Amino acid sequence: MASGEPKLKLDIIGRDGNAFAIIERAKQVMKEAGKSKEEIDAMQEKAFAGSYGDILRMMSEMFEITSVASDEDDEDDDDWDEDDDDDEEFDQEKWNREQALEKGYEGED
């Protein structure tokens, strides 16, 4: 995110703490804020390159971390992704295959 630009709010406190869930939530927030696909993809690639601690540090640098409980605008926060047909549920195996293809690896059958 550009310096001087206010941080987007990422409400991950009180949500699933799984690294994939955090990254998917960050992608959704960026998408809703009008960030480009390139910016979102770059964030995801950088996040997956590090450890869980690295992901949390990165998120705290990029976003203002908030709590679900303090988010007054979204009363039905537990099912934030159920109403958005544009978002696919994260598929780890599919992501692994795509990463392997991008890097030129071929799977063994």
N, C-alpha and C positions, 0 to 999 in steps of 0.2 A: 504494500500500500504506500502511496506517496507520502513523504514526510510532510507534516503540517496538516494533513488530512485527518479528521477525527477517526478514531478506531471504531470499527463496527462492533456491536455487542454480540457476544457469543455466550449463550446461556447453557453452560455445561455442568454447572454445579447442581446436583440433584438429578442428573440424567445418567444414562448408561455411561460408565467410565471407560468402556472398551475403546481402544485407539481408533478402530474403524468407525465406530459411532461418532466419535469426536470429529474426525476428519469429514465424515459425511455431513454432519451438522454445520461445520465451517463452510463446506462447499455450498450448502443451501443458503446460508447467510450471505455469502459472497454473491451468489446468483440473484437473490432477492434485492441486493444493493446495486445490481447492474454491472458487476465486474465482468470482464471479458472471459471467455472460455480459456484463453491463454493464461490469464492470471490465476484462474481457478486450478487449471492443470499444473501450473508451476508450483502452487502451494501444495497440492496433493503429492506431487513428485518429491518435493523437498521433505514433506512430512514422512513419507514412507521410507525415506533414506536414513532416518534416524531411529533411535530407541524411543521407548515410551516417554521417558523423561525429556528427550529432545523434542518430541511432539508437543508435550505440555508447555515447555519453554517457548517454543515457536508460537503456539497459540496465544500465550500470554503477551508475547511481543507484538503480534499482529492484531489481536482483538482485545476489547475490554471484556474480561471474563465476568459473567453475571450468573446469578442463581435463578433457576426456574421459579422458585418460590417468590422471588422479588419482581418477576415479570408480570405486571398488572395488565398488560395489553392482551395477553394470551391465556385465557381462562382454561382452555382445553389443551394444555401443552403436552400432555402425555402422548397424544396421537398426532403430533405435529406433521408427520409425513404421510398419514393415511389419506388426506384429502388432496394431495398434490400428485396428480397422475403423471407429471413430467419427471418425477424423481423415481429412479429404479432403486430397489433394495440392493445393497452392496453384495456382490457375488465375488468372493475371494478367489475361487477357481478361475472364473472368467478373467479377473484382473491379472492373475498370475500368467494365464495364457497370453493375454494381450502384451504384458511386459516382456515375456519371452519372445514373442513375435517381433516386437519393436527392436529387441537386442539381437535378433537373428538366430535365436536358438530354436531348434526343432525338437518337439517332444518325441519320446521313445514309446512305441506301442508294443 
